[in-house]
Amino acid sequence: MGTNKRGLYLRKFAFLISVGVLFVSAELAHAQQFDVAAGGGTLMSTKNTTASQTYLPPPEKGGLYPNVSIDRIRKNHYGYNAEVSFRYHYALYNHYQQFRPVIYDFNALYTTHLAKKTTGILMAGAGGQTTLFYSPYGNCFYTAGCSTHVNSTHLLFHFGGEVQYRVWRNVFLRPEAHYYYIINNTDEFHSGNILRVGASIGYTFHTD
């Protein structure tokens, strides 16, 4: 992938983060609690271990996935969440074509007190995955043949669980696990069942 193209996509992510910051500023006057977090993780999924075809859809797993999220939580412990995660370094599709998945979702969430300084968070929602394909040889990548599209977007459903621990004042650490069911993900990959595990560090804003 060329430096210019990579810079273009990174600028798009920076724009999304900027929009999120503006959204936080607008909502602080109304929210009981607002969390902003950033972190990283990796993807886990199954792969085909039985078939012998040359160009099988590869598993969607591995790699470093930075993520950014915002949570708004009301006094009744319910709220909503938005997050985006993307593969930091591109991967090779069947050792041939560079690709980079981007995952984004919007959720309803519920929080519960687990222990001193510790909160559990459950969330469920929907979103999408856009897989960006980069080809120096034309817009072509192999599964069982050759396709001409540059990227692919699929609807997904998301379920997540997090444990948020306040380490100092309003700063928290948050181990997390997220399950995605990506519809028609088998058009490009072996499975539509994806697990993202990782951790984030964030800051909580409180308002009256």
N, C-alpha and C positions, 0 to 999 in steps of 0.2 A: 504494500500500500504506500502511495506516495505521501510525502510530508504535507503537501497542500491539502490532499483529501482528508488525511487524519486531522489536520488542523481545523478543517471545516466542521467535522463531526464534534470535535472537542468544543468548538465555539457554540455549537448547538446545545451541548450539555450545559455549558456555562450559562447560556441564555435561560435554560429551564431552571437552573439553580437561582438565577437572579429573579425570575418570576416568582419562585417559591419564597424568596426573602421578602419581596414586596407583599406577597399574600400574607405572610406572617405579620408584617407590620400593620396591615389593614385589620387583621383579625384580633390582634392583642387587646384591643379595646373591648372586645365582647367575650373572649374565651376565659374560662376558669383556669385552664392550664394549657400551655402550648409547648410541645417538645420539638426541638430541631436536632437531628442526629446525622452523622456520617460514619461510614465504616467500610468493611470489606468482608468478603466470603468467597465461597466456591460452589459450583454446581455438582450434584450427584445424580446419576441416572444409570439405567441398565444398558447393556450392549448385546448385540446378537452374537451368540457363541456356537450356533449350530449350522447356519447356512454357509455355503462355500462360494457364493457369487463374488465377482471381483469388486464391484462398486456398490457395496451395501451402504445404506444410510448409516452414518457413524453415530455413536452416542453423544448426547449433549452434556458434557461433564468436564470438570477440571477448570483450570484457569483462575485468575484473580478477578473478582467482580466487586469493584467499588460501588457503594450505594449511598443515596441521600434520601432522608425521609422527614416528614412533618406529621405531627399528631396534634389534634385538638381534642381535649377531654373536658367534659362538663362535670358539674357537681354530682350528678347521678352516676358517674363512672362510665358513661357511654360517650362515644365520640366518633371521629373519623380520621382516616390516615391516607396519605399519598406517598408513594415512593417510586424511585427509579434505580435500576441497577444495570450495569453493562460490563462486558468483558474488556478488561484493560488492554491486554495484548491480543491481537487477532490469533485465531487458530487456523489450522489447515484442514480443509474439507477433503477427507480421503487422500491426504498428502498431496493435494493438487491445488485447491483454491482457498484463498484467504477469506475468512468470514468473522463476523463479530455480532453476537446477539445483544439486544437491548430489551430489558424487561421492565414494564411499568404497570402499576396497578393502583386502584382506589378502593378503600375498604371502610366498613363499619367496624368499630372496635369496642371492647369492654375491658376495663381494668379492675383488678382486685388486689387488696392488700395481702401479702404473703408473710412478711416479717418486718422488723424494724428496718427502714430504709429500702425495703424490697417490694416491688410491685410486679404482678403478673399481668400480661397483656395478651388477649386473644383477638384475632381479627379475621374477617372474611370479606371477599369482594371480587372484583373482576378487573381486567385490564387487557394488555396485549403484549406480544413479543414481536419485535421487528428484527430480523436477521439480515445484516448488511453483508453482501457478497462483493468481493473485490477481485477482478480478474485482469491481469496484464495481457491476456491473450484474447480479449473480447469478452462479452458477457456470457460466459459459458462455464457450467460446472457439472460434475458428473454425479448421478445417482445410478440410474439404469440407462442413462443417456445424457443428452445435453439440453440445458434450458437456457433461455435468453433473458430471463428477468434478473435484475440487479439486486433486489431485496425481496423479502417475503414477510408478511405480517399475518399473525394469527391471534384470534381471541383466546383469552385464558381466564380460568377461575383460580382464585388464590385463597389459601388458608394459612395463617401464621400464628406462631406462639413466641413470646419474648419474656425474658425476666430482666427487669430494670432495677439496678442497684445504684443508689445515690452514694457516690464516693466522697464528695466534698461539696457542701452547700447545694447549689443547683446543678452540679455536674454529675452525670450518671454514666455507667457502663451497662451495656445491654447485649448479652448473648441472645441469639435468635435463630429460629428455623422457619423456613417458608416452603410450603408445598404448592406447586403449580400444576394444574391440569390444562395443557395447551392443546386446543382443538386443531386437528389436522397437522400437528407437529410432525407426524410420521411422513409427511410429504418431503421433509428434508432430513429428519433425524430418526433414530431407531424407536424412540418412545416419546409419548406426550406427557409422561409423568416425571416431573423434575423437582428435585429438592435443593434448596439453597440454604446453606448453613454458614454462620459467621458471627460477627459482633460489631457493635457500633458504640461510639462515644457521643454524648450529646449534652444539651443544656435545656433546662426547664424554665419557662417564663410563667409566673403566677400573676393573675389579675383578679380584682374583686368583682 
